[in-house]
Amino acid sequence: MRCLAMAVSGLLAVSVGGAQSLKDAGIAVAAADAALHPAAAEIVVRMLEMNRQRLAALEHYESERTYRVDYKGTGGEHRAEMRVHAEYTGPDRKRLTVVGESGPKFLCDKVLRRLVESEREAGEQSNRTETTLGSENYAAELVGEETVAQADGAGVRAWVLRVTPKVDNQFTYRGRVWVSEDDYAVVRVEGEPAKSPSWWINRARFDSRYVRRGEVWLPASNVSSSHVRIGGEATLTIDYGTYAVVAARALKAGGESAEIRTAAAGR
């Protein structure tokens, strides 16, 4: 009996020890999984902080953009195009200058010029605050991970967030946001405006993509498909060009920075 009791005690000790080991292993696995798959709120907080650092580091850029609208519907097919010189100087000065246009005057004036003007408005400090992807403006949910293709053929591994606006205006949206797992940058946004961007549009979707230049990310393209109230479909396209000049300070740990300049696109 004594031997049996000792054996049972030994089995209990092993069982308890094994259970504790399994518990410790479970905690370790959970911690590792949390490190690899942070919560949506943590991703957003880190993204906002890195965006703040990148914006502070960005000093200047220039690009030649093309804004284009293609309409198919009442009255046939129409296309208008506008060429715009964009120049940014930190911390918040953006100048958009129309250098040429072609196509129906109605589309140029009522669509493309308004699009350029809305971008100017979105760049103002008050509107940047309203559209910031923070908890005060959006509810975010982590729904997966994907690899986002870049124009140079490379792929960027990203977390996918589903976002829902808490404030409805012409600058907020609902949809999905891809955040780089490497540097917490927004690499793609796909969705629909929370509020119609124009009187002549009653339904719209957009797909915005971004490109890395050094340690900063800049807009690469935007394609919006819209259903027009008077009938028909319109596609708005913005090609942000190749960024012939980019000047920024290198990001370093601790908030320190060293100035670097890139004078050729893609370098």
N, C-alpha and C positions, 0 to 999 in steps of 0.2 A: 504494500500500500504506500509505504514511504517512497519507494522508487517511482510508483505511479504518480504520486503527488509532485515529486520533483520534475518528472517528465512533463506533467501538465503545466507546472509553473514555467518550465523552460519554453513550452509552446506558447504560453501567454506572453512571455517576455519577447519572444521572436515576433509574435503577432502584433504586439503593441509597437515594438521597434520598427516592424515592417510598415505598419500603418503610419507611423511618424515619418518614415522615409518616403512613403508614397505621398504624404501630405507636403513634405518639404519639396519633393520633386514637382508636385502639382503647382506649388507656389512659384518655383523657379521657372516652370514652363509658362505660367501665366505672366510672370514678369517679362520673360523673353518675348512672349506674344505681344504684350503691351508696348514693348520697345519697337517691335517691328510694325505693329498696327496701333498707333496712338489713336485716342478718341478724336472725334471730329472737332470738339471744342479746343483741344490741344493743338491740332493741326492749324486751325484758324488763328489762334493766338500767335503761334510761331510764324505763320505766314504774314500776319500783319506787322510783326516786329521786323522780319526780314525785308518786307516791302518798304517800311520806314527807313531802314538802313540803305536800301538800294536807291530810294528816291533822294535821300540826303547825299549819296555819293554821285548821282547823275548830275553833271554840270551842263552839258550841251549836246544837242544832236540836230542834224538836218537831214531831210529826206524829201523826195519828190513823190507825192501821192497821186493816185488816180481814183476818183469817185465815179461810179457808173451805175446807171439805172436802166434796166431792160423791162419793158412793159408789153404784155400780150393780153388783149382783151378788146373792149369797146373801141372802135376806131382803128383796129389793126395792131401792128407791132411798131413800137417806138423805142429808140435808144438815145440817151443823153450821157455825155461824159464831161467831167471837169478835172482839170489838172491843178493841183494845189502844192505850193511850196510850204513845208512845215519846218519851223525852227523853234526849238525849245532851249531856254536858258534857265538853269536852276536858280532859286528853288521852285518857282511856280509860274514862270512866264512862257506862254506858248503863243506863237504867231502863226496863223494860217492865212496864206495869201493866194488868192485865185490867180493863176497865170494863163489859163485858157479854158475854153469850153466849146462844146459842139452838141448839136441836137436841138430838139424843140425847146423854145424859150420857157414854156410852161414847166417842163420837167426840170430844166436848169434852175429856175427861180423858186418853184414851189417844193422841189424835192432836194436837189443837190445842195443848193445854197443853205437851205434850212438844216440839212444834215451837217454841213460844215459849222454852222452857227451853234447847233446843239452840242457839237464837240467842244467848241469854245466854252460854252456854258458849263459843260461837265467838268472842265478843267479848273473852274473857279473853286476856291477853298471851301466855300459853304456847301457846294454840291458834291465835292469830293468827300466831305464828312458824311453827307446824307447817303452816299452810295457805297461807303466802306463796308466790306464784307465782315462785319463784326456782329457780336451777339445782340447789339442794340438795334440793328437793322435787319438781320437775317437769322433764321433757324437753320442749322446745318446738320446733316446726317451723313456718316461715312457709309457708302454703299458698295465699295469695291476698289480694285486696283487695275490699272491698265498701262500699256505702253503707248505714248503719244508720239507719232511720227513727226519729224522735223523736215524742213525743206532740204537740208543737206543729206537726208537719208538716215540720219541717226535717230535713235528712239530715246525718249525720256520716260522713265518709270514714274508713275504718278498715282496718288490717291484720288479717288473720285468722290466728291461730295455732292449730295442733293441739297439745294438751298431753296428756301422759301422766304420771301420778303415779309417783314413786319410793317413796312411802310410802303405804300403804293404811290409811286410817282414815275415820271418819264425816264428816270435814270436807274431805277431798281428793276430787278428781273427775278424770275423763278426758273430753275433749271439745274444744270450740273456744272461743277467747277473741277478741273483737273489741277492738282497741286503737286509740284515736283517733289519726289521723295529725297532728292539730292540737296536742294537748297530752299525748299518751301516757297517756290515761285509759282504763280498762276501761269500755266502753259496753254490752257484752253478753257473757254466758257461757252456753253451751249444752252439756249433756253428761249424764253419769250418775255417781252417787256411786261412789267406789272401794270403799266398804263400805256395805252396806245400812243405812239410817238408822233402821230400826225392825224389831222382831221380826216384824211382820205383813206386811212388804213384801219380796218377793223380786226385783223388777225395777222400776227407776225411771229417769225422765229428767226433766230440768229445763231451764227457759229463764229466765234472770235478766237484767233490763234495768235501765239506770241513766239518771239524768237530771241535767243540769247546772244547778246553782244558783250563779250568779256564776262563780267559778273552781274550785268544788268539785263533785264528782259524788256523788250519793246514790242509794240503791236506789229504783227506781220500781215494779217488779213482779217477781213470781216465780211461775211456773206449773210444777208438777211432776205428772207422770202416773205412776201406780204400779199394778203388778199385785199384788193381795193374795193371800197364801198360802191363805186360806180360800175363795178364788174371787171373781172380780169385779175391777172397775177403780175406782181412786180418783184424784181430781184435787185436789191441794192448791193453793190460790191465795192469794198475799199481795199485797194492794194497799197500798202504803206511804203513800198519801195525798199531800197537797199541800204539806207542809212549811210550815206557817203562819209559823214563825220559823226563820231561819237566820242565824247570826252567824259570820263568818269574817274573817281578815285577808287582804288582797290579796297575791297572789304577785308578787314582783318579782325581777328579775335580781340575782344575788349573794346571794340568801337574805334580803334585806331585805323587810319587810312593813309595810303600813299598814292599820289596822283599818277594816273596813267592816261595816255591818250591813244585813241585808235583813229587813224586817218583814212582807213580803207574798209569798206564793208566786208564783214566776215572775219576780219583779223582780230 
